[in-house]
Amino acid sequence: MRLWAVVKNGQPLECLEVATPEPKGTEVVLEVTYCGVCHSDLHFWKGTYDLGGGKVMTLTDRGVQLPRAPGHEPAGRVVAVGPDAKGVAIGDRCVIFPWMGCGECWRCKSGDENLCDKPAAIGVIRHGGFGSHIVAPHPRYLFDYGNVDPASAATYACSGITVYSAINKFRPLHKDRPMLLIGAGGLGLAAMAMLRALDHTGDIIVVDIAEDKRQAALDEGAVAAIDGRAPDAVAQVQAAAGGALLQAMDFVNNGATVTMAMEALGRGGQLVLVGVAGGEIPLSVSSLIFRPRAIIGSATGSLNDLKAVLDLAKSGKLKPTPVERMPKDKANEAMEKLHSGHVKGRLVLEGA
């Protein structure tokens, strides 16, 4: 099989030829037909993550060994099954849940493999969708996407479940109140579609530093799209909301965006962090008493989340975000295009 792999961080992906695996036990081998390109793939390619305070996490800290094919938004066609793989057949077309854990701990057995302390994620620890084939260790990681466009369905394995899980962190979701979204890239637009699918009727206010992305958010129904670099950005956000907000999601998540979001929130406000741009914020702990607000981290989503998202898509309630397709042998160009910020919605590689 072929892998468009990170061989050395910061260097172009290389196309490698390796043996196509033969499935054992409950394993299933799929030929990858579509794979989304995510900002997390860019962080993986770079190889470091800013933890703030001068601290940096590397791929080695995450248990990664290079070369490794990234890509954690895969859809594919089953081409081989192990002798113990039940309920799956050659030719089945599936979205592949990528956020695998050890499969044995209480987190994994409850369905929350994305929270396992021994992650084994596709596109991180295991070769991902930038390869021509993927090995799923068990059929439980495969989900039929039905009548959904497969390029869109592939993105639900990360962006779909990430925004679904983030929205469900709000306790409760105030469906008739304004929502602030920071970042109008693929995740921000996916969050807009998901909020509507979950019957959120309140105004959506978007912040982004890129004019074309702000326009994309307005095109998708945002009532206001504000330049985050403006000195009065917080005042503009609150004016659009008619006052301080109760809920916000940050799909960028650096020091400046988190600080702005926290300033825009009123008493009892909740901020869910999703992006991994990195950094730190100064935090007055007493201010969280006098103006109580909560910061909640959210990491991808669960097996049940993927089922729920696909069910919403199959029902027609979840409208697809814009998708741009590129052939897989243009993986380096796709990464560069995403890195330069020239993607509206989601970018998807197609073909094995």
Beta strands, then each sheet from edge to edge (+ up, - down):
strand 1: 2-5
strand 2: 14-17
strand 3: 28-37
strand 4: 48-52
strand 5: 55-58
strand 6: 74-81
strand 7: 93-96
strand 8: 133-136
strand 9: 142-144
strand 10: 179-182
strand 11: 204-207
strand 12: 224-226
strand 13: 245-250
strand 14: 265-273
strand 15: 293-297
strand 16: 323-327
strand 17: 346-350
sheet 1: 1+ 2-
sheet 2: 8+ 3- 6+ 7- 9+
sheet 3: 8+ 3- 17+ 16+
sheet 4: 4+ 5-
sheet 5: 12+ 11+ 10+ 13+ 14+ 15+
end
